[in-house]
Amino acid sequence: MHIRVILCVFLLLFAAAASSQPAPTPVTPDQLTQAQIGEVDSAEVLMRLAATYKQAGDYQRMGWVLEQLLAMRPNSSDLRLALATTYAMQGQQSRTYDTLLKLQQVGYGVDLADNPNFAKVAGTKVWTYIVDQLKSNLKPFGEGKVAFDLPGGDHLYDSIAWDPKREQFLVGSVRDGTVLRVDAKGNSSPLVRADAGNGLWSVYALAVDTSSDSLYVASTSSVYFKGFTQQDYGKAGVFRFSLTDGKLLDKYLLESDGPPQTLSSIAVGPHGKVFAADGLRNIIYRLDGSQLKPLLANPKLTSLRGMAVGGDGRFLYFADYVMGVFGVDLAAGRAFDVHTDPAKLALGGIDGLSWYDNHLVAIQSGMSPRRVMRLALSADGRTVIGATPLDAAQPAFALPTYGTVAGNFLYFIANSQKNEYDGYGNPKDVTKLKPVEIFRTDLRFGWDASKHESISKADTVISKSKPGAGTFSNVEGGSTSVTGN
């Protein structure tokens, strides 16, 4: 029986419904071989199997599952740590050490000194070295600092943009549907308020186009919004306001097709092209006239996050929280992998993504430690040829999310309060809500010292592009033409 059929039968064992037709005898999880597990290409099935093996204490098969998962998701450092733990539980010292050293080399930090899961492989000089190195990666690094605080209270400020013409920040509230104007000292005043006239909901992302005096707002009718109504549940769209006075200029709503929609990120290119992403459905839209039209949708994506348009407007880059960084050739309407070597650079856990002087700047909230990375790109924009940490493990990094480039600095939300809200969108304890801190990172930090970042130095390439391979290569329906064809 084919492995996919086997696993489908296995999953059906968890279903409550029973069939009136006699079913073939299923192959149970404890009978699966390493080769069979290696044929599984569904991350969801693999995660179910991992949970089953963990509960049963079958660490050998759990290790096989995690190896397959890591092959599919090489940017996930948490998966690599889980695999190291599984090796350790089996007493596989060499494999544990090798896996942990690879984690340390990509900057991962963790304190394993008293972790009982590693008792079978501890007690050697090599173990002590590895523990010390992993722990040293947790030390604060960088020269960034908190620039200012936002007003405290039940606002859930979770997006920020920079208006270079007026030299002011724009900050959006998920709870109020308000957009604040904020100066460099943190003084603020409302520019936009959600009301019946504009129909705005939760503000999830902001983008500025000064050439058209436009503030683009990615808004969703979410349960976090204080003005939420059941009638609007699942609606989302892009709203365009005047940067001068906050007047509503236009709005572009997604057509409702049943399941709820959300727009959680937005980007504007140098030629005024607007892109917005649904982070749950994993669809990127482009604003075409008065409509939001799908640009890209791929079933292999897990959770779309930040987006950034390259300086010449040719490529749109975006981050998937698990899979890493990808790009879209806007002229061809085709997506591509941004190539890296996961053994040297882990790009999982990215929330915010920005463009700066032929570099991508990534805010990795899902990395341990949380950090800001500057990524140098090759001349063709498809390969990371150098990477420099700008700030890492800073005390302010409680939950860093989206940011914006202002001059030679990246300003971003350092301590998003979204984990302080429950599944119904209400504060778990309003007294524990902290003022949101805006952190400032110097984008030129180590610029002269990091000569390896020069895109003219081919000998320092982290990874070379391999046409015909990758998440988006030869995937039917992986993307649609930017022209709609």
RASULUR-V536639 format. One line per field, one symbol per residue. phi: phi as a letter, one per 40 degrees, with the letter a starting at -180 (. if undefined). psi: psi as a letter, one per 40 degrees, with the letter a starting at -180 (. if undefined). A space follows every 50 residues. Layout:
BEGIN
phi = ???
psi = ???
END
This chain:
BEGIN
phi = .cdccdcccccccccccbccccccccccdcbcccccccccbbcccccccd ccccccgcccccccccccccccbcccccccccccccccccgccccccccc ccccccgcbabbdbcccbccbcgbcccccccccccccccdbhbcaccabc dchcbfcaaaabbccbfacbbbbcccgbbccbcccgcbacbbbcacccgc bccbababbccbfbbcbcbbcbccccccbcccdgcaabbbbcccbgccba abccccbhccbabbaaabccbgcbbbbccccgbbbbcbgbbcbdbaabcc cbacbcbaccccgcbbbabbdbchbbbbccccgbcacccabdcbabbcgc bcbbbafgbbbbbcccbbccabbbbcbcccgbbcbaabcbaafcdcccac bcaacbgbbbbaccbdccccbcccgbccaccccbdccbcbbcccdgcccc cccccccccbccaccbdgbhcccfbcgcabcccgc
psi = hidddddddddddeidiiieihiihihideehiddddeehehdddddddd dddddefgddddddddddddddgeehdddddddddddddeegdddddddd dddddeeihihedfhdeedeeieiddddddddddddeehiiieiihdiii hiagdgheiiihgddefiihhihdddfihihhaeeehiihdhhhidddei ahhdiiihgddefhhhhhiigiedhdfhiddeheiiihhhihddeehhdi ihiihhfciiiiheiiihieeehhhihhedefhhiihhbeihhhdhhhee idghbiihhideedihiihhdddahiihhddefiiihhhiheedhhfifh cihihhgfiihhhgdeihiiihhhhhiideeehheihhhdiifidegdgi biaihhbfihhihdgiedeeiaeeeihdhdeehihhhhihhheehfdddg eeeheegdeehdiihgieiidehfhhediiieee.
END
